């Protein structure tokens, strides 16, 4: 959740959404005030058309800061006037609570750092709002009370950030930091050599136009966290201060102030750092709204990308970006977006996306490159209907009877089968069209065991069948 500043208000208006002056946005939901129980406007992105579409608007009338709301929420009808408070009013109402919350974080940080005097302190800055608040808190409240005031900054030069982000990092101390540069290992003439290379060049030359998606990516480990291990001495003791919070994502919901202890308490999570590299989260228990109210309260200067409407300021191009974020990139960073679309288009050809994933080029470029799933998989994940059966049959060039067999298939081990696994079974064991078929289908792993083949042999055979033009794939 973030306040909607003037620049984003204009962006929304350009796309057909008028809102009161002081609102908040959480994804595709717009709230009058940060603590309202339901959004007053919800919208969706039509990626293929690159447009916003209002799904629901609860605003009946706007009279200054008095907003007439009409809605039914959780069985209760609302037909009343809500007051649209200013950000300054919301800050004033939460001022004491914010100060106490920040003091709690300050005390924990001071106590931890003073009890780890034999550890070198590293403060990580990223150009994002959480990093800015953490750095502000560290310099103003923590550092003056430390027994050892020596520390160093760390920053990631991903080459996939904006000039606005780099300028923000310079303001916060990048010129004094140990910059983590992207150091890529590549194989030449059978030997591993190291060279500096930007993110785009890495995708083009090293990954040969393989692009990251939501299911599979290695860019973060290559250009961010993985670089820490290359830069720091594995034999030294470090304590790093990170601007991360448990409320910022489901992935970090298990985080606590002491990040290493949080990992220790969750055996299913891997603490992918040496044990003598401690990591703490000085602002761990602040929500998005807390962060923004504190920024406004303390007049902390943050990345101007937030004024434009960005909810986060990390890597510009990322498969986890929302369609809304990608619309903002196209408006404010058109050159970077065009460069990326050229790479995605090249990926479409080089990686044979049309045959392998079945997306059309416009569908793929408009956003399907992010998901990492085939069009077939996206169809069969939904409820089986005659229309969807027909759509799948048309895509694959098979009969509706055969297309229907792709739905709700599970292996004896319990795994839900993906389209390639279904295709592989029927290719090897026969289709049995228009006849009773009660056979137990097998996933990749189970079929490999039954046939005595390796996973690599399985994949190569599936690729061979696809290239031969088998419509099952």
C-alpha positions, 0 to 999 in steps of 0.5 A: 500500500502506498499514497497516490501522489500527484504524478500518479493521480495524473497517470490514473486520470489519463487512463480513465480513473478519477480519484479524490486528492488524498488516496492510497493504492494497494495493487489494483485497489484504491482506498480513501484512507490507509485504514479503510475497510474496503477499497472505493475503486478496484480496477484491472489491467488488460495487458493485450491492450495496455489499458486500465479498466474499472471493475468497481467504483463505490464513489457516488459523489465527491464534495471536497473531502466528503465522499459519498460511498455506496457499497455492499461489503461482507453482507453489510450495505454502506450508503454514507459519507466518508471523510478523505483525510489528508496525509498530514492528518493521518500522520498526526493520528498515528504519530505517537504509535509510529514513534513507539514502533520506531523506538522499539526497532532502534533499541533492538538494533543498538542492543544487537550491534553493541553485543556483536562488537567483533563483527564488522557492520555492513549497511545495505542500501538499494534506493528503495523506500525501506532502505531509505527509512532504515538508513535514516533510522541507523544514522540518526538514532542508532549510530550515535549510541553505538560503542563502535561507530565504524561501518560500511555501506553495500549496494548492488549495481545490477545494471537493471536499475533506473538513473533515479535509483542510482541517484537515490543511492548516491544521496544515501552513501553509495560513494562511500560504499563497497559496490557489488558489481555484477561479476559473471563466470563464463566458460571459454575454451573449456576454462572458467573466466570472470568478466564484468557484464551488464544484465542485458548483455548477460541475457543476450550472450551468456543466457543466449536469450533465455529470459527470467520468469516467475517460475525460474530465474537466476538474475537475483543470485547473479546480480544481487545476493550471490554477489555478496559472497564474491565480495566479502571474506568468508572467514570474517564476521559480518553483521548486515543491516537490511531494509526488509520487513516481514509484512512486505511479502508472503515470501518474507512473512516468516522474517523476524528482527534476527533474520538468521534466527528466523531461518533457524526456526523454519527448517524448510528455509535455507539460510544461504549465507555463512553462519558468521554472517549475521543479518538483522532487519532493523525495521522488520515490524513496520507495515507499508502504511507505517513506512509511508506515514513515517516518511511523511512525518520525518520528511525523508527524501525517497526515490522519485519513482514513488511519485510516478506510481511505482510501489517498489524501486528494485530492478526495473525489469522483473518477472514479478512486476505487476502489469500496472508497474509495466505500464508505468515503465512504458510511460516513464522509461520507454527506452529501457522498455523498448530494449527489453521488448526487443529481447523478449521478441528475440527470445520468442524466436530463439526459444521457439515459444510459438511451438513450445508454449503456444502463445502468439507473439502479441500475447507473449510480448504483452505479459505472458513472458513473465509467467513461465507457463504454456497457454495450454497449462493456463487453460487446463488450470481453469475449470473444464468447460466445452469452450475451453476444451474447444480452445485447447483442441484448436491450439493443439490441432487435436480432437475435442475428445483428446483435448478433454483428457488433459484436464484433472490428470494426476499421477499415482504419486499424487502430483498434478500433471502438466500438459507435457506429461499428459502428452508424453504418456499418451504418445508412449502408451497410446491415445485410446480416443473415443473409448473407455480409458481408465489407465493411471497416467504417470508424471515425469519422475514416475514414468522415468522409473518405469521405463528406466530412463533419465530425466534428461532422456525424457526431456530430449524425447519430448523435445524430439516429439514436439519438433516432429510435429506431434500435436499432443505436445 
